[in-house]
Amino acid sequence: MNVDIDRELCQGHGQCGESAPKIFEVRDDGLAYLLVDAIPADQEPNVRDAASRCPVDAIRLTD
């Protein structure tokens, strides 16, 4: 699974960090960042949930 965060769209709502705190964090600049280079298989459901909960659809997933 590949994850891309569109920082032009991201508004720092933090839903991603709540769904997948081992994968995403919102930093002081108010934007979401990935904490890992590769998504562990056991975190894929959380990442999918995070993407679906993003209110501005800033998280894009590809397999």
C-alpha positions in Angstrom: 0.0 0.0 0.0 1.2 3.5 -0.9 0.0 6.6 0.8 0.1 10.1 -0.4 -1.0 13.2 1.5 -2.0 16.2 -0.6 -0.7 19.0 1.6 -2.6 21.5 -0.7 -5.8 19.9 0.5 -4.8 19.0 4.1 -6.4 21.3 6.7 -5.0 19.5 9.8 -8.3 18.1 11.1 -6.4 15.2 12.7 -8.8 12.4 11.8 -5.9 10.5 10.3 -3.9 10.6 13.5 -6.8 9.4 15.5 -7.4 6.5 13.2 -3.8 5.5 12.6 -1.6 7.2 15.3 1.4 5.0 14.4 1.2 6.2 10.8 0.1 9.8 10.8 0.7 12.9 12.8 -0.4 16.5 12.5 2.6 18.7 13.1 3.0 22.3 14.4 2.5 23.6 10.8 -1.0 22.2 10.9 -0.4 19.6 8.2 -0.5 15.8 8.4 2.7 13.8 7.9 3.6 10.1 7.5 5.6 8.6 10.3 6.8 5.6 8.4 8.2 4.9 4.9 6.2 1.6 4.5 2.8 0.8 5.8 2.9 -2.4 7.9 0.3 -5.0 6.9 -1.3 -4.9 10.4 -1.9 -1.1 10.0 -3.5 -1.2 6.6 -7.1 -1.3 8.0 -6.3 1.8 10.1 -4.8 3.6 7.2 -7.9 2.9 5.1 -10.1 4.1 7.9 -8.0 7.3 8.2 -8.3 8.0 4.4 -12.1 7.5 4.5 -12.4 9.8 7.5 -10.4 12.7 6.1 -13.0 15.4 5.6 -11.1 17.0 2.6 -9.9 13.7 1.0 -6.3 14.7 1.3 -5.1 11.1 1.8 -4.8 8.9 -1.4 -4.1 5.2 -1.3 -2.8 3.0 -4.0 -2.0 -0.7 -3.9 
